[in-house]
Amino acid sequence: MEFPLTTTHFLERARTLFGDQEIVSRRPDKSLRRSTYTEMLVRCEKLAAALVRLGVKQGDRVATLSWNHQPHLEAYLAVSAMGAVVHTLNLRLHPTELAYIATHAEDKVVIVDRSLLGLYDKFAPNVRSIEHVIVVNDDGGEIGPGRLDYETLLAAEAHGFDWPILDEKQAAMICYTSGTTGNPKGVVYSHRSTCLHSMATTSVDLLAVSESDTILAVVPMFHAAAWGLPFAAILAGSKMVFPGPHLDPPSLLDLIQREKVTFAAGVPTIWLGMLQLLDQQKGVYDTSTLRTTLVGGSAAPPSMIEGFEKRHGIIVLHAWGMTEMNPLGTVARVKHKLAKADYETRLGLRSSQGLPSMWVETRHVGPDGRELPRDGETMGELEVRGPWVARSYLGGEGEDRFTADGWFKTGDVVTIDSEGYVRITDRAKDVIKSGGEWISSVALENALMSHGSVLEAAVFAGQHEKWGERPIAAVVFKTGQRATPDELRNHLAAHFHKMWLPDEFVIVPQIPRTSTGKFLKTKLREEFGGILKGKG
């Protein structure tokens, strides 16, 4: 049959099969809001009807500026299923960036948490396309004049909405890149790509999301569709738990224990903090229901993966992707034939970026564009293609990121081995070029974070008159612990040639980060990158 792959099917499936499944959201005051799929879907119908009444048509952009909670999920589903386009605004961006993005996307309506109105007010006057502001009153304060209250808006609508038949190639969502090199770029997710991506994440060899799961999406819903987890959970019929603005380790561990979470997802920063707390307060939190923690966004240190497993019985599943990929690209599952290898070998596989998802194809190429051998050693830029990989950016920007033969240039420098495992050695812009040799900052960071005193480490290039560039390591120590530069250098010397060892170590209270939790090495280079200049 010619059956379109659209998010409308998610609503119908949830309504008929999983109506009594639960959705839990934590409010700013830490109280919990509980609801069911049935209740949520009625609210989706009312939201769609209200948006139509406000003049929203197919193709119009409806922006969200919200934490992870049920109304945000309602916007994901209702806006896309009515034929409009969800545009998630990253609340960690600067107001000037938000103004640029909202203007570039031509947002017509904004759904914003009342607790974030202060941020909204800083950029809204510079966005002329916004016609209506709908406020989710998450903290019970005043919403101000000229704004619509979310709950009042829904209460005015009758039950029921005639969902339109959509073309699967229509836009469902727009997400923007973090813009670390230039302005953020818009990536459009079609209904087809969203459906295929959601189906893939439920497969056993990828994320294995299922109806029996209780899913805690720590990864923000404003970043790359929360890695597609809200859509996958609805498709599978999973219980969903949303943390709201409370992303500190105690709050998250409390939710895991209270709601018996089985699957949680977030960036390494989140999990490093949780691991440290679990180590400090052994036996305080019950994490026995947690079958998998999905870690992505930046490389997960092997020491963290090992620490969770050996000290707390928690399995870390490492994944890699990009906003341009909807976003899942690879998952670090261990092939059956390799499962009996020694622990260090298996840990190496699990801490790699892993194997490509179904429908995603990978290759790595040299500066001349030629494909490189899959020997696990030769480094080159990773290129990908597949049905949920972007073929262009919104507005046709960044044409140089797409090859003439249909591949997307990721900007990641990788090796690929004979089994297909991808290992990122660096971002192309972060690899350290020292005396003609490429030094992997990621490999050095992972080794530093295996030192017992180190909480986090970021390695970046410093200017050197003889070698061009040399590695510098910024280090954050665990509470109450320290190590000397010589101790850190000796720790690394057991794993790397002396040419790779950092020339300097700088101790910092925290590593600067991008809006999506990745190390912001440009800031480190600006602050510390010149300290080697003039050294022989």
N, C-alpha and C positions, 0 to 999 in steps of 0.2 A: 504494500500500500504506500501511497504518497503521504506519509505521516510526518508532519513537520516537527523537528527537534526544537521545541520552545519551552520556556520556563512555565508556561501555562500548564503543562503536564505535571509539573512538580506540585502545583496546587491541587489538581484533581486527584493525584495519587495520594497525597497527604490527607485529603478530605475523606476519601473512601476507605483507606487502609489503616491510618495511624491517628485518627482523630483524638484519642485519649492520651497520646504521648505528651510528655511534659516539657515546658520551656521555663527556665528559671533565670531571672535577671537580678543582679545586685545593684541597688540604687546608691546614690552618693552618700546617704546616711547609713549604708551597709545593710539595710533591711532587704529582704528578698521578695521579689514579685514572682508569683507562680501563675502559670497559665497552661492551656492545652493547645494542641494543633488546631482543634475545631474553633476555639475562641479566637486564636490568632488569625485563622483564615477568614472568619467573619469580619474581623477588623481590616484585613487586606482588601476585601470587597468594598468596605466603607471608605477606605483611603483612596482607592481607585476612583470611586464615584465622586468623592470630594475634589480630587484633582481635576477630573473632567469638568466639574462645575466651575472650577477656577480657571478653566480655559486651557488646560494642558492637553496637547494633542500628541499623536504618535510622532516619535522622533524628538520631541521636546526634552530638554535636560532638566531633571529634578535632582538637585544636589543634596547631600547629607553632610552635616557637620556634627557628628555624634560619637559617643563611646559605644562599646559593644553592649547592646541590649535588645529587647524584643521589638520596640518600635523601629529600630534600625533594620532588623530582619524583615519587618513588615514592608518597609520601603524597598528593600532588595526585591521582594517578591511582587508586590503590587505594581510598582512602577514599571518593572520589566514586562510583566504579563499584560499590562494594558497597552503596551507598545511604545511607551516613553522610555527614556534612558536614565538609569541611575548613575549619578556622578558623585563618587565618594571624595570628600575634601579631607585632606590630611591635617588634622588639628595640631600637629607638631611643626608645621611649616610657619615661616614668618608671614605676617599679614600682607606684605608686598607680593610674596609668592602666591598666597591664596587669592589675592585680587587678580593676579595675572592668570591663574588657572581658571577661576570662575568666569573671567571675561573670555578667555580662549575657548572654553567649552560652551559659552553662551547659555549659562544656567538661567532658567526662567523662574524656578521655585527653589527655595532652600528650606530643608527640614533641619532644625538646629536644636540642640539641647539647651535648656535655659541656663545650665551651668557654664555653657560655652558662649553665651551672648557677648561677654566682654571681648572675646577674640573676634567674633563675628562683626561687632561694631567697628573694629579697627580697619577692616578691609571693605565692608559692604558699600560705603559711599563711593568707592571707585569701581563698582561693578554696575553698569547701567542696565544690563539685561534682566536683573532680578525684579520680578513683579509681585511676588508673594513670599512672605516669611512665615513658616509654620514652626511653632515652638513646642518641643517636647518638654513639659514642665517636670524635669527629673528631680528638682530639689525644692519645689513648692514656692518659689519666689515670684515676684512680679515679672510679667513678660513684656511690659511696655506697650505704648500705643501703636496702632497700625499693624500689629502682628496677630496671627491667628493661633489660638491654642489647639494643640494636636487633638486632645481628647474631646474638646467641644466640637471641633470640626467633624470628627468621626461620629459623635453622638447625634448629629443633625441628619445623618444619612440613613436611608432605609436599608434593610438587609437584602443582599443579593446584588450581583453585578454581572453583566453579560460580557464575559471576557472575549476579546476579538480573536479571530484566526490570524495568526501572524506568519510572516515569512521567516524561516529559520536563519536567514542571513541578515535579518534586521539587527541593529545594535540593541544590546540589553544593558550594557554597563560601560562606563568610561572610567579608567583608572590612570593616574599620571605617575610617571617615573619620579624618583626622588630629586632629580635635577642637580646632581653633585658636579656636573660639568656642563654649565649652561642652564637655560630655562627648562623646567620639567616638560616632558613630552606626553601627549595624550595617547593612550592605547585603548582601542575600542574592542570590547568583547561581544561577539555576536551570540544570539541564542544558541546556534549550532555549536559553537566552540564551548560555551558554558555547559551545555548538556553532555557533550562528549567528555569534557574534563571531569564533570561530576561522576559520570558513569565509571571512568577509569579509576578515580580515587576509591571507589567501593571495591575494586578488584583485590584479591587476596595478596598478590605480589606487589601492590602499591601501598595504599593506606589501609585497606580492608575495613573501611567504614561500614558499619552494619546497624540493623535495627536494634540490636542488643547493646549498642554502645551508649554511653553518656559522654558527650563531647564538650570539652571546655576549650573554647577558642580564645586563647590569650592574645594571639596575633590580632592586631587591630582590624576591624571591619573596614577601616578607611585605607588599608594597605593591601593592594592586589586581591581584593575580594576576600580578605581573611584566608588567603590561600585556597579559596573555593570551598572551604569547609561548611559555611551555612547552606550552600546549594546541595552539597553532597549529603549533609545530614538530613535535609528535607527529603531528598530522593530516597535515602535509605530508611527514613523513619526513626532516626536516632533522637534520644533525649538531648536537649541542648542546654548548656549552662553558660551564661554570659557574666563576666566579672565587672562590668561597668568601668568606672575610673580607678578601681582598686587593684593595682597590678603589683603590689609589694608581695614578697614571698609569704609572710604570714597569712595575708588575706587569700592568696591563691591556694595555699596548702589547706586552709580551713575549708574552702569550697570543695577541694578534691575529697577531703574527708567527709564533709557534711553531705555532699550529693553523690558520693560513691562514683566519682569520675573514672572512666576507663581509658579515655583517649584525650590528651591535652596537647596543644600546639603553641609554640612561641619561639622567639629568637634566643640565641645562646645566652644573652645577658640575663634574661629572665631565669633560665635554668641554672646558671652559675650561682645566682643569688639563692635560689631554692636549695641547691646542693649544699651550699655553705650553712644554711639554716638547719637542714636535716642533719648535717654532721655535728653541729653545735648542740642541737636539741634532740638527741636520739630518743626515739620512742614517744615523742610528744604528738606527732602527726601520723595517722593511719593512712598509708598510701597503697595498701594491699590490693585495692581494686584496679589500680592503674596498670593497664596492660602495655601501653605504649605512650611515650612522649615524643612528639614529632618536633624536630629542631631544624630550622632553616633560617634564611635571611642572611646569614654569614656562616662561615665554617665552624663546626662544633669541634672543640678540642678533644682528641682521643682520651685525655685524662678525665674529662667530664663524663664521657660515655662510659668509661671504665668505672669511675666513682659511683655513678648512679646504679650500675649493675651489681658491682661487687659489694658495696656497702649498704645498699638499700633495695636491691632486687627489682629495680626499675629499668626497663629496656628503653634505650634511646634509639629512635629511628631518624637517621640523618637524611635530609632531602635538599635538593637544590632547584631553584627556578628563578624566574624573573617576571616583573610586571608584564613584559612583552610576551609572556608565555602562559598567561591566564591563571596561575603562574607556574604550575608544576612541570618540571623537566626531568629530573632523575630522582631515584630513591635507592638508598644504600642497603638493599636486601642482599643476603649472602646466598649465592647459588647452592643448590642441594649438594652438588659434587664437591663444593668447597667447605661444607659445614663441618667436616671432620678434621679440618686443618687445625694447627695449634692456635692457642688463644690470640697471640700477637698477630698472626696472619689474619684471623677473623676480625680482630679489632681494626686492623688496617683497612679491611674492606668496608667495615661499618662506618668508619670515619672518613671514607672517601665520599665523593658526591654521588656515587652509585651508578646504577644501570638506567638507561633511558626508559621512560614510561612508554607503554604501548602508544603507538602512533607518533612518537617523537623520534626523529632520526638525528644522529650526531656525527660530526667529523671535526678534526682540527687541522688547521692549515698554517703554512709558513708565510713569511712576508710576501712571497711571490704568488700566494693564493693556491698553491698546490697542496693537496691532501698529504698529511704526514703519516708515517707508519704507526700502527697500534702496538707499540712495544713497551708501553708503560714508562718510557724514559724521555722520548722526544717531545719537547714542549712546543705548543702552537696555540693560536687563537681558536676557541671553540665556536663552531657554527651549528645552528639547529634549524630544523624545519618540521612542520606538522600541522594538523588541523586546528590547533588552538594557539599556534604561534602567529604573532602579528605579521602582516605582509607590508605594513606601512604604519607611520604615525598619523594621528589626526592632523589634517592640514597638509600632509605630504612632507613634513619636516624629517630631518635625519635620513635622507635618501642613501647616504654613504654607509648606513648600517645594514643595508640589504643588498645581497649579491645579484649579479645578472642572471645566475642560474637558480635563484629562488631560495636562498638560505639567509638566515638572520645572523649577523655577526654579534656575538654576545659581549665581547670585550674581556672575556675571561681567558687567561692563559692556562692551559691544561695539558695533562698527559692522558692518553687512553690506552688501556692494556688490551691484550689479546682476548680477554673475557668480555670486554666492553665497558669495564669500570672507568668512570671519568674521575680524575683527581685535579682539582683546581690548585695550581701553584701560585696564582696571583691574578689580580686584575691587571689588564694590559697597562693601565696608567700607574699601577703600584709596584710592578716588578722592578727590582733594583738591578741596574745595569752597572756592574763594577768591573772595570778593566776588561771588558769584552765578555764577561760571564754574567749570566742571569742568576740572581739569587732570589729564592722564593720567600717572601715575607710571611706567607701563610704557614710554611713548614717551620720557620723559626718561632712564630707565635705559638703554634701547637706545642712545640718542645718546651718553650718557656713556661707555658701554663701547666706542664706536667711537673714543674718544681713545686714542692710542698708549700712554699711560702707565697707563691704567686697566684693572685686571683685572676688578673687579666693582663694581657700584653699585646701591644701593637708595634709592629716593626715597619719602618718607613725609610726612605732614602734621604741621606744627608749629602750635601755638596762636598766634593773632595777634589782638590786641584790635580792630584796625580791619577786617581782611579775614576774620576768622573762622579761616581756615586758610591757611597758606602752605607751599610745598614746601621740604623740607630734604633734602639728598643725603648719604648715607653712602657713602664711597668707599674701596675697597681698591686700592692701587697694585701694579703688577707689581714683581717683585724688582728693586731697584736703580733704580727710576724714581720720579719725583715730578712734580707740577704744582701751581701755585698756584690758589687759588679763582678769581682773575680769569681765569686761562688756561682753566679749566674752564667758567666762565660765558661767556667769549667763544666757546668751542667750541660751546656750546649756542645762543648768540645767532644763529648762522648758520641755525638750523633752527626756532626758536620765537620767538613774541612775547615781549617782555620781561616780560609779566605771568606767563608760565610759568616764568621762570628761578628756580632755587632761591635763597632768601634766605641760606641758610647751607650750607657744606660741612663735614662732619665726617669726619676721617680715622680709619679703624678698621682693626685688623689682620685682621678677618674679619667677614662679615655673619652675624648670627645666623640660624639656620635651624630650620624645623620638622623633625619626624621623617622627612618625606618629601623633604627637600632644598629646600623653598620658603623664600623670604625670610620671616623672622619679624618683620614690621613692627610688631607690637604691642610687642615688646621695644625696638625702636628708638624708638618713640613714647614709651614709658615713660622711657627714658634721656635722650633728646634733644628730645622734642617740646615742652618748655616753654621752650626757649632764646629763642624769638621773642616771648614774652609781654611786652607793654608797649612793643614797638617801634611807631613810627608809620608 
